[in-house]
Amino acid sequence: MQRVLIVAFGLVSLSTILLTACPSGTSGDGDGDGDGDGNRVADVLALTGDATNGADLYDTDCRVCHAPDGSGTASGANLQGLTESDEDLLGTIIDGEGNMPEWGGMYSDQELADVLAHIKTL
């Protein structure tokens, strides 16, 4: 009986830790922070992106799927001549979509602005 109680207590403790440490998911509001307010996109758009730094980030993280020139591959969309708004592009970069993984947790706001500036040069 004592062993059963110890195991049950351990499971309850583990569940509490996991529920506290893990967010319930993202809201899909395009800001990647899961709070539903969309402020991150606005924060990024308020910055001036550096396309040169963005090109370095693109070469490291994006070119494998989107090709070095942004023409796309079987696993990544063509990024040349995009007509989507900056808000929509950032939402996709931050929260992911389809095959596109989420990058919001990997990049700072400035890095997001830099990548966006580079993508707009393709």
C-alpha atoms as one frame of an Amber mdcrd trajectory, in Angstrom:
protein
   0.000   0.000   0.000   2.813   2.396   0.907   4.511   1.701  -2.444   1.299
   2.537  -4.339   0.995   5.850  -2.483   4.605   6.753  -3.240   4.126   6.017
  -6.955   0.835   7.974  -7.035   2.451  10.939  -5.279   5.342  10.862  -7.761
   2.962  10.893 -10.729   0.962  13.794  -9.306   4.167  15.732  -8.641   5.459
  15.090 -12.175   2.145  16.155 -13.698   2.191  19.384 -11.698   5.736  20.169
 -12.827   4.924  19.501 -16.478   1.729  21.552 -16.438   3.522  24.444 -14.795
   6.577  24.336 -17.063   4.856  23.777 -20.409   2.564  26.415 -21.929  -0.787
  25.273 -23.227   0.265  26.125 -26.783   0.433  29.152 -28.999  -2.555  31.235
 -29.834  -1.730  31.465 -33.516  -1.840  35.263 -33.348   1.435  35.566 -35.235
   3.595  36.697 -32.374   4.825  33.351 -31.128   4.400  34.200 -27.466   1.109
  32.397 -26.883  -0.659  35.326 -25.232  -3.095  36.139 -28.023  -2.215  39.828
 -28.337  -0.252  39.980 -31.602   2.173  42.548 -30.157   5.356  40.828 -31.265
   4.679  41.421 -34.954   4.106  45.113 -34.250   7.289  45.242 -32.167   9.319
  43.679 -34.996   7.797  45.959 -37.628   8.817  48.981 -35.548  12.475  47.990
 -36.005  14.716  48.675 -38.987  15.911  45.390 -40.419  19.493  44.885 -41.565
  19.312  42.859 -44.806  23.013  41.947 -44.593  22.600  40.362 -41.158  19.349
  38.833 -42.405  21.257  37.233 -45.305  23.629  35.589 -42.824  20.707  34.218
 -40.811  18.983  33.094 -44.019  22.122  31.262 -45.154  22.321  29.470 -41.812
  18.662  28.589 -41.249  16.541  29.105 -44.364  18.435  28.309 -47.547  18.261
  24.542 -47.135  14.490  24.609 -47.676  14.074  27.857 -49.644  17.253  27.620
 -51.810  20.158  30.086 -51.673  18.376  32.501 -54.036  14.944  32.040 -52.438
  13.534  30.180 -55.461  12.219  27.385 -53.235  12.651  23.623 -53.141  10.371
  20.622 -52.759  10.217  21.334 -49.009  10.197  25.151 -48.981   8.194  27.843
 -50.724   9.520  30.232 -53.353  10.295  33.513 -51.574  11.036  35.567 -54.681
   8.584  38.376 -55.390   6.285  37.667 -52.456   3.061  39.674 -52.328   2.107
  38.836 -48.732   2.086  41.657 -46.207   4.995  42.020 -43.801   2.575  41.097
 -41.001   1.651  37.815 -42.709   5.279  36.973 -43.517   6.334  37.582 -39.919
   3.421  35.519 -38.633   4.596  32.599 -40.766   8.238  33.008 -39.728   7.348
  33.287 -36.051   4.614  30.652 -35.724   5.339  28.423 -38.728   2.836  27.107
 -41.239   2.623  23.818 -43.130   6.198  22.517 -43.529   7.601  25.777 -42.162
   8.801  25.352 -38.569   8.356  28.006 -35.891  11.322  30.399 -35.644   9.842
  32.829 -33.116  11.560  31.118 -30.218  14.905  31.030 -32.018  15.186  34.637
 -33.187  15.185  37.931 -31.332  12.901  40.708 -32.595  15.874  42.344 -34.324
  16.858  39.097 -36.029  13.277  38.671 -37.265  13.389  42.200 -38.695  16.725
  41.384 -40.340  15.466  38.158 -41.941  12.357  39.951 -43.192  14.534  42.703
 -44.710  16.610  40.090 -46.522  13.603  38.136 -47.806  12.243  41.334 -49.311
  15.443  41.645 -51.408  14.980  38.230 -53.065
